[in-house]
Amino acid sequence: MSEMARTASTDPRSADVVGGATDSEPETREPTSGTSETHGVAGTATATACAHTTGAQGEPLIRETSSELETCGVATAVPHAETIGVDGIEIGGAADTAALASARQRRVESVRGQVPVLTRHPVPALFAALLVAVQIGYPLTEGGVRDRVTVAVVLLAAATALSHAAVTRGRRFAAGALVIVSGVGLLAEAVGTATGVPFGCYEYAVGRIGPELWSVPLIVPLAWVGGLYPVWVVAGMLSRRAVSWIGLTAVGAVGWDLFLDPQMVADGQWSWCSSESGLPGLAHIPVTNYLGWFAVGLVMAALLWWWDRVAARTAVSAPLWNDTTALPVAVFLWTWLGSILAHAVFLGLPASAGYGAVGMGLLGVPLVVRLRRTGQLSAGR
């Protein structure tokens, strides 16, 4: 440190230089953390967040600021102040200040962004709005009209997922996600209907929801895309570690199927060979179905995790409701909570309402807790 800086820190008379000399006023600037920093002509830092005050003999005075006592005296710096010597060398505390400023800034930006976030990418938001509207109308339909509504729901869910992936993570990632999820889904369904592995013995109704390939309606692989993507995003918010991210995605996929399978079986879209090997209240759907969903979900999630590292333009890294996560989080919450209501009240499927509430709730409850903890679900936010 230069001789001038050492003098300022030892000589009481240097208060006139640092704290308020008439020939050179201190420069005060506002950092992003909201606290002011004061630098004298010699570059010596004084206290942050309180006035530089000395007594008659240059002794530091103490005043209370933000429920904490801070000493603001000669060459005295608050622990988090940015302190720069005359030779431009940082001499303490800047790292802590930067961390605090960054955390505060992220929180401010997340709060500001909450209201308009769903409109920043209008195409995915439009698809999501249409998806919700069509799903609300599903219980009001029957027969051929319900079949067309089912197709519309699948197409809108897939369009929401893929368009959101494209605008937030890149078109290359979205294209790869479509190939991975729909490809694995089609292969699993084709093998499943032919051999009973991995889901169990079942078959699709013929000619109800569009053309088929290998006895599987082509709309079914797209259903995997629309349903798995929001689950995968939420799982990534809850944990960034590969193993837990992949595992949580598979768990969430099973939770979603606890709603989907009973609803589609009740509508006659597919049927199972066994009618007595399922969960209590859902005996007509074998437990092997959920084991198969877990296994297929693991494969899809692992491939998505790998593809995300290879091709994604932007990672869903922040565990907050923000530009990258808001829309799939909203779709996830709508699927979870809306399906509970629909199954319990409108579709006459109370058992699946309960099972699905618990299954998707394994991700949904931690998600809500995290959003609440970060202030995103607080009143007035």
C-alpha positions in Angstrom: 0.0 0.0 0.0 1.3 3.5 -0.7 2.6 5.9 1.9 -0.5 8.1 1.5 -2.8 5.2 2.3 -0.8 4.2 5.4 -0.9 7.8 6.6 -4.6 8.0 6.2 -5.1 4.9 8.3 -2.8 6.0 11.3 -3.1 9.7 11.6 -6.3 11.1 13.1 -5.8 14.3 11.1 -6.3 12.2 7.9 -10.1 12.3 8.7 -10.1 15.7 7.1 -8.7 14.2 4.0 -10.9 11.1 3.8 -14.1 12.2 5.5 -14.7 15.7 4.3 -11.7 17.9 3.3 -12.7 21.1 1.7 -10.1 20.8 -1.1 -11.2 17.3 -2.2 -14.6 15.9 -1.5 -15.0 12.1 -1.2 -16.6 10.3 -4.1 -19.7 8.3 -3.2 -21.3 5.8 -5.5 -24.1 3.3 -5.2 -23.3 -0.3 -5.9 -25.9 -2.9 -6.9 -26.4 -4.1 -3.4 -27.9 -0.8 -2.4 -25.1 0.4 -0.1 -22.9 3.4 -0.7 -19.1 3.2 -0.8 -16.9 6.2 0.0 -13.4 6.7 -1.3 -11.1 9.6 -0.3 -8.6 11.3 -2.4 -6.0 8.8 -1.4 -8.3 5.9 -2.4 -8.7 4.8 1.2 -12.2 3.3 1.9 -14.3 4.5 4.8 -17.4 2.8 6.2 -20.2 1.5 3.9 -23.9 2.1 4.7 -23.3 4.8 7.2 -21.8 8.4 7.3 -18.2 8.9 8.0 -18.3 10.5 11.5 -15.5 11.3 13.9 -15.2 13.1 17.1 -13.1 16.1 18.0 -10.0 14.0 18.4 -10.7 11.9 15.4 -12.1 9.0 17.4 -14.8 6.9 15.6 -18.4 7.5 16.5 -21.0 4.7 16.5 -24.6 4.8 15.3 -27.2 2.2 14.7 -28.1 1.2 11.1 -30.4 -1.6 10.1 -30.6 -3.0 13.6 -26.8 -3.4 13.7 -24.1 -1.2 15.2 -21.5 -0.1 12.7 -18.4 1.8 13.5 -17.8 4.6 11.0 -14.5 6.2 11.9 -11.1 7.0 10.4 -10.1 4.4 7.9 -12.8 2.1 9.3 -14.6 -0.1 6.9 -17.8 -2.1 7.4 -16.9 -5.8 6.9 -18.6 -6.0 3.5 -17.3 -2.7 2.1 -15.3 -2.7 -1.0 -11.8 -1.4 0.0 -9.4 -0.1 -2.6 -6.0 1.3 -1.9 -4.3 4.2 -3.7 -2.5 1.7 -5.9 -5.8 0.1 -7.0 -5.3 -3.1 -5.1 -8.3 -4.5 -3.3 -7.6 -4.9 0.4 -10.7 -6.7 1.7 -14.4 -7.6 1.6 -15.2 -7.2 -2.1 -16.1 -10.9 -2.6 -18.7 -10.8 0.1 -20.2 -7.5 -1.3 -20.4 -9.0 -4.8 -22.1 -12.1 -3.5 -24.7 -10.1 -1.5 -25.3 -7.8 -4.5 -25.7 -10.6 -6.8 -28.2 -12.4 -4.6 -30.3 -9.3 -4.1 -30.3 -8.5 -7.8 -31.4 -12.0 -8.7 -34.3 -11.7 -6.2 -35.4 -8.3 -7.5 -35.3 -9.6 -11.1 -37.3 -12.7 -10.3 -40.0 -10.7 -8.6 -40.1 -8.2 -11.4 -40.3 -10.9 -14.0 -43.0 -13.0 -12.4 -46.0 -11.1 -13.8 -45.0 -10.7 -17.5 -42.9 -13.9 -17.7 -45.6 -16.0 -19.4 -46.0 -13.4 -22.2 -42.3 -13.0 -23.0 -42.5 -16.1 -25.3 -46.0 -15.7 -26.8 -46.1 -18.8 -28.9 -45.6 -21.3 -26.1 -47.9 -19.3 -23.9 -50.6 -19.3 -26.5 -50.3 -23.1 -26.9 -50.5 -23.5 -23.2 -53.6 -21.3 -22.9 -55.3 -23.4 -25.6 -54.2 -26.6 -23.9 -55.9 -25.5 -20.7 -59.1 -24.4 -22.5 -59.4 -27.7 -24.4 -58.7 -29.8 -21.2 -61.4 -27.9 -19.4 -63.9 -28.9 -22.1 -62.9 -32.6 -22.1 -65.4 -33.7 -19.4 -68.2 -32.0 -21.3 -67.7 -34.2 -24.4 -68.3 -37.9 -25.3 -68.0 -40.3 -28.2 -66.3 -39.1 -31.4 -66.1 -35.5 -30.1 -64.1 -36.7 -27.1 -61.7 -38.6 -29.3 -61.0 -35.4 -31.3 -60.6 -33.5 -28.1 -58.1 -36.1 -26.9 -56.1 -35.7 -30.1 -56.2 -31.9 -29.6 -55.0 -32.1 -26.1 -52.0 -34.3 -27.1 -51.0 -32.0 -30.0 -51.3 -28.9 -27.9 -49.3 -30.4 -25.0 -46.5 -31.4 -27.4 -46.6 -28.0 -29.1 -46.3 -26.3 -25.8 -43.4 -28.4 -24.7 -41.5 -28.2 -28.0 -42.0 -24.5 -28.7 -40.9 -23.7 -25.2 -37.8 -25.9 -25.5 -37.0 -24.2 -28.8 -37.2 -20.6 -27.6 -35.5 -21.2 -24.3 -33.0 -23.9 -25.0 -32.6 -23.8 -28.8 -34.2 -25.4 -31.8 -31.5 -28.1 -31.9 -32.4 -29.2 -28.4 -36.1 -29.2 -29.2 -35.6 -31.3 -32.3 -33.5 -33.8 -30.4 -36.0 -33.9 -27.5 -38.8 -34.7 -30.0 -36.7 -37.6 -31.5 -35.6 -38.9 -28.1 -38.9 -38.9 -26.3 -41.2 -39.8 -29.1 -38.8 -42.4 -30.5 -38.3 -44.2 -27.2 -42.0 -43.9 -26.5 -43.0 -45.4 -29.9 -40.5 -48.2 -29.5 -41.6 -49.0 -25.9 -45.3 -49.0 -26.9 -44.7 -51.2 -30.0 -42.7 -53.7 -28.0 -45.3 -53.5 -25.2 -48.3 -54.2 -27.4 -46.5 -57.1 -29.1 -44.9 -58.7 -26.1 -46.3 -57.3 -22.9 -42.9 -55.9 -21.9 -42.3 -53.6 -20.1 -45.9 -52.5 -19.2 -47.9 -55.7 -19.3 -50.4 -57.1 -21.7 -52.6 -54.4 -23.3 -53.9 -53.2 -26.7 -55.1 -50.0 -28.2 -58.6 -49.4 -29.6 -58.6 -49.4 -33.4 -59.3 -46.3 -35.4 -60.2 -43.9 -32.7 -57.4 -41.4 -32.3 -55.7 -41.4 -35.7 -53.4 -43.6 -37.8 -51.3 -46.3 -36.3 -47.9 -47.8 -36.7 -47.1 -51.3 -35.2 -50.5 -51.3 -33.5 -49.7 -48.0 -31.8 -51.6 -44.8 -32.6 -49.0 -42.2 -33.8 -50.5 -39.6 -31.4 -49.2 -41.7 -28.5 -45.5 -40.9 -28.9 -46.4 -37.2 -28.9 -48.3 -37.7 -25.7 -45.0 -38.8 -24.1 -43.4 -35.6 -25.3 -46.1 -33.3 -24.0 -46.3 -35.0 -20.6 -42.7 -35.7 -19.9 -41.2 -32.3 -20.7 -42.7 -30.3 -17.8 -41.9 -33.1 -15.4 -38.3 -33.1 -16.6 -38.0 -29.3 -16.2 -39.4 -29.5 -12.6 -37.1 -32.4 -11.7 -34.2 -30.3 -12.9 -35.3 -27.4 -10.7 -35.4 -29.7 -7.7 -32.0 -31.2 -8.3 -29.2 -30.6 -10.7 -27.4 -33.8 -10.0 -27.7 -36.2 -12.8 -28.8 -39.3 -10.9 -31.5 -37.5 -8.9 -32.7 -35.4 -11.9 -33.2 -38.6 -13.9 -34.8 -40.5 -11.0 -37.2 -37.6 -10.2 -38.2 -37.4 -13.8 -39.1 -41.1 -13.8 -41.0 -40.7 -10.6 -42.9 -37.8 -12.0 -43.8 -39.7 -15.1 -45.3 -42.5 -13.1 -47.3 -39.9 -11.1 -48.6 -38.4 -14.4 -49.6 -41.9 -15.6 -51.6 -42.5 -12.4 -53.9 -39.9 -13.8 -53.6 -40.7 -17.5 -54.1 -44.5 -17.6 -57.3 -44.7 -15.6 -58.8 -41.8 -17.6 -57.9 -43.4 -21.0 -59.0 -46.9 -19.9 -62.3 -45.5 -18.7 -62.7 -43.9 -22.1 -61.9 -47.1 -23.9 -58.7 -45.9 -25.6 -56.9 -49.0 -24.5 -57.5 -52.1 -22.4 -55.5 -54.5 -20.3 -55.6 -58.3 -20.4 -55.5 -58.6 -16.6 -58.3 -57.0 -14.5 -57.2 -58.1 -11.0 -53.5 -57.2 -10.6 -53.6 -53.5 -10.0 -53.7 -51.1 -7.1 -56.7 -51.0 -4.8 -59.4 -49.2 -6.6 -57.5 -49.5 -9.9 -57.4 -53.3 -10.2 -57.9 -53.3 -14.0 -54.5 -51.6 -14.5 -51.6 -53.9 -13.5 -48.8 -52.7 -11.3 -46.4 -53.8 -14.0 -47.7 -50.8 -16.0 -46.2 -48.4 -13.5 -43.0 -50.3 -13.3 -42.7 -50.1 -17.0 -43.4 -46.3 -17.0 -40.6 -45.9 -14.4 -38.2 -47.9 -16.5 -39.0 -46.0 -19.8 -39.0 -42.7 -17.9 -35.5 -43.4 -16.7 -34.3 -44.1 -20.2 -35.9 -40.9 -21.6 -34.7 -38.7 -18.8 -31.1 -40.0 -19.1 -31.1 -39.4 -22.8 -32.5 -35.9 -22.3 -29.9 -35.1 -19.7 -27.2 -36.2 -22.1 -28.7 -34.2 -25.0 -29.1 -31.2 -22.8 -25.4 -31.2 -22.2 -24.6 -31.7 -25.9 -27.0 -29.4 -27.6 -28.9 -27.0 -25.2 -28.4 -23.3 -25.8 -29.6 -22.3 -22.3 -29.7 -24.6 -19.2 -32.6 -24.5 -16.7 -30.2 -23.9 -13.8 -31.9 -21.5 -11.4 -34.3 -23.0 -8.9 -36.7 -20.1 -9.3 -39.7 -19.2 -11.3 -38.1 -17.3 -14.2 -38.0 -17.0 -17.9 -36.7 -20.5 -18.4 -39.0 -22.3 -16.0 -42.3 -20.5 -15.6 -44.3 -22.0 -18.4 -43.5 -25.7 -17.9 -43.9 -25.2 -14.1 -47.3 -23.7 -14.7 -48.2 -26.7 -17.0 -47.0 -29.1 -14.4 -49.0 -27.5 -11.6 -52.1 -27.3 -13.8 -51.7 -31.0 -14.8 -51.3 -32.1 -11.1 -53.9 -29.9 -9.4 -56.4 -29.8 -12.4 -56.3 -33.5 -12.8 -57.1 -34.0 -9.1 -60.2 -31.9 -9.5 -61.2 -33.4 -12.8 -60.9 -37.0 -11.7 -62.5 -36.5 -8.3 -65.4 -34.3 -9.4 -66.1 -34.5 -13.2 -64.8 -37.9 -14.4 -65.9 -40.1 -11.5 -62.5 -41.5 -10.8 -61.8 -40.8 -7.1 -59.1 -43.5 -6.8 -56.9 -42.1 -9.6 -57.5 -38.6 -8.2 -55.9 -39.8 -4.9 -53.1 -41.9 -6.4 -52.2 -39.1 -8.9 -52.2 -36.5 -6.2 -49.6 -38.5 -4.3 -47.6 -39.6 -7.3 -47.2 -36.1 -8.9 -47.1 -34.6 -5.5 -43.7 -36.3 -4.9 -42.4 -33.5 -7.1 -45.3 -31.0 -6.8 -45.0 -30.5 -3.0 -41.2 -29.8 -3.0 -41.8 -27.5 -6.0 -44.4 -25.5 -4.2 -42.3 -25.4 -1.0 -39.3 -24.1 -3.0 -41.4 -21.5 -4.9 -42.9 -20.4 -1.6 -39.5 -20.2 0.1 -38.1 -18.1 -2.7 -41.0 -15.7 -2.5 -42.6 -16.6 -5.9 -45.9 -17.7 -4.3 -46.0 -15.1 -1.6 -49.0 -12.7 -1.3 -48.5 -9.6 -3.3 -45.7 -11.0 -5.4 
